[in-house]
Amino acid sequence: MRVLILGGTAEARALADALHGRDGCQVISSLAGRISRPTLPRGEVRVGGFGGVDGLVGYLRAAAVDVLVDATHPFAAIMSEHAAQAAAVTGTRLLALRRPGWSARTGDRWLHVPDITQAARAAAGLPGPGCVFVTTGRRGLDAYADDSRHGYLIRTVDPPTEALPARHTVVLDRGPYTVEGETALMTGHGVIALVTKNSGGPLTAAKLTVARHLSIPVIMIDPPVPPAGVRWAATAAEIVSLLDNGAG
């Protein structure tokens, strides 16, 4: 059985580790290549895009892939849609590995928005001036560029390339993060609001704990709706069980 994992997430790496070396199973992990120095999974790895649906269709056929696992970031909506379309064209079994999003807890002050544009509008409308902590990655940061009233603390893995607000500080870092570290960062910069994507998982959840303790509002970008009709699981172990049982 040849399994292609569309990866780049901790869950994708865990799945590659779980399948690596299993009798009768060959695993290929595909990374988009948008982040420098990514943490690589075990086994065979390819880096780079496929060239749209047609390119992915061609790859699935050329590599004789039996099962396609979409384990991309919860906000990688285009890639997930391409995976669903390519699997339908080729008749490839398709499974999705999606970690559950975060849920608000007592004391949380969340404002739900659908996208970065709406998040930027909400941030610009905050009372201030003050410092807004943005942790949504380096794409879409130009949405904040016209806000001259607030300062922005922007954390990304790689340096941003888009226009940024006049007053900003960029921190290059990657998780996991701790409550102690996030507390020092957010209090040190006088953060008045946090902007984040609801991507779930424990690696970056500490900022939400700190926001709750400090009563800092969170502008929460909700994830896109996944393609309909795709069998999904929340953990690598669940995917392995579905594969063993022929699901997909």
N, C-alpha and C positions, 0 to 999 in steps of 0.2 A: 504494500500500500504506500503510495507516494502522497505525502501531505505537504501542501504549501501553506505556510503561516504568514499572513500579512501582519507584520509585527511592529516593533518600536515601543512596546509597552512592557511593563514588568510581568504582566499576565502572559504575554506572548513568549517571553523568555522562560517563564515557568513551564509553559506547555512544551516548548522545544526541549527543555531539560527532561521533562517527564517522558517524552516520546523517544528521546535519543537512545540509541542502542537496543530498542525493542526489536525482537525478531519479526521480520517481515514488514518493517516500517522504515521508510526513508523520509526524512524531514528536511524541507528547505524553508528557511526563514527569509522573508523579503523586508528590507528596510527602505524607507523613502529616501533617506540620505539628506534630510533637511537639517539635522543636528550634527555638529562636529563631535568627534570622539564618542560615538554612541557605545553603550554597553552591549556587547555582542552576545547572542545566545549560543548555545552549543550546537554543533553540527554545521551543515552547509548554509551559507549566507549569501544572498545577492543584495546589492545596494543600487537604488535608483528606481525611477518610475517605469511603468509599463507602456506608456503612450496611450492612455485612455482605455475604453472598453475593448476596442479592437486589438490593442496590444496585449491586454490581459488574456483575451480569448486565444490569441496566437500562442502565448506562453503556456497556457493550460494544456493546449493540444500538443505543442512541441515537447513539453516536459512530461507528458502523459500523467498529469496530476489526477489522482483519484478523489482527494478531499481537499477543499479549500476552506481554511479557517480564517475568518476575518477577526483578527485580534488587534486592530488598530485603535488609536485613541478614540474615546467616545465622541469627540467633535470632528473626526475625520469623515464627515458625511459624504463627500464626493467619492472617496475611495470605497466606502461601504456600498454606495449605490452602484459603482462600477463592478464591485465583486458580485453583487446580486445579479446584475445583468449578464456578466460573463459566465457565471455559473449556470444561468438559465439557457444561454446559447449553447454551451458545451455539454450540458447535462451533468456537470460536476457536482458532487455532494457539497453542500455549503453549510457550515456551522459558524456561529458568531460567539466570540468570547468577550463579554462586556461586564466589567465590574460595576456594581450598583453605585448610583450617585449618592452624595451625602444627603442626609435628612436633617432638617432644622430641629434643634433641641431647645428646651426651656432656656430662655435668656438670649437666644439668637435674635438678631434684628436683620432679617434678610429682605431685600427687595429683588424680586425675580424679574429678569429681563430676557428677551429672546436672542439678543445678539450683541456684538461689540458696539455697534452704532448706538443702540439704546443705552448700553452701559455708559458710554462716553457722555451722552446727554444727561443721564442721571448724575454722573460725577460732576459735570459742569454746574449743575443746579444745586449742589450741596452748599450749605451756609459756610462761609469762610471769610478770608482765605485760610487754607489748610493744606495738609499733605495727603494725597490719595495714593494708596498702595495698590499697584496694578500687577497681577500675577497671571496674565492670560497668554503669555508667550510673546514673541517678537513680531507677530503678524497683526495688522490692524491697529497698531499704535498711533498711526496718523489721525485716527478718529479723535484723539485728545489734543491734537496739535494747536487748535484754535483757542484752547482754554488758557488765558493769561492770568486768571485770578488765583488758581490753585497751583501748588507745586505737586510734582508726581515722583513717587518712588517706584521705579520700574525694575522688576526682577525677571531676567531671562537667562536661558542657558548660553545662547550665543548673542553677540552684539546686535542691537537693532539696526536696521538699514533704512527705516522709514522716517518721515518727519516726526519730531517729538515736540511736546510742549516747551514753551520758553524756559520754564523753571522745572528742571527734572534732575534726578539722580538715577543712574543705571547701576544695578547690582547684578553681576554675572555669577550665577550659582545654580546648583541643581540639588534636588532632594536626595535623601530624606531630610526633613527639617524637624527640629525639636521645639517644644514649647518654650524652653529657656531661650533658645536662639531667636525665635520669632518675637518673643516678648522684648528682648533687647533691641531688635531691629525696629519694631513698630513704635515702641516708646521713645527710642533714640531719635526717630525722625518725626515724632509728633503726629502719627497717622490718625486721620479723622474718619477714614473710610477705607474699606478693602474691596477691590474688584477682582473676581475670580470666576473661573468656569467650574460648573458642577461636574467635575470629572471623577469624583469619588476616589476611594483608596486611602491607605494610611500614610503614604509617603509625604503628602503635602497637606495633611489635615490639621497640623499643629496651628496654622494661622487662624483657622476657624475657632479653635479652642481659645486662643489669645483674644480674638475679636469678641468672643462671648464674655470672657472674664473682664475685658476692659470696656464692655458695652459699646463697641465700635460697630457701626452699621456695615453690612456686607451687600454689595451689589452683585447678585448671583446670576450668572448667565446660564440658562437652562440648556441642556444638550439637545441636539436635533433629534427628530423622530427617526428611528432606524427603519430600513426597508421592511415592508410587510412580508410576512410569511417565512421569515428566516428563523430556524431553530437556534436558540442561543442559550448560553450558560454563563454563570458568574465566576467560575473558577476553572483552572486548568484540569483539576481532577474530574470535574463534571464533563469536560470535553473528552477526556480520555475514556470515561465511562460510555459516553455517547458513541464514540468511535468503536469501542469494543462491542457495542450492541447494534452496530450498523445504522445508527440514526443519521439523519441528514437528508 
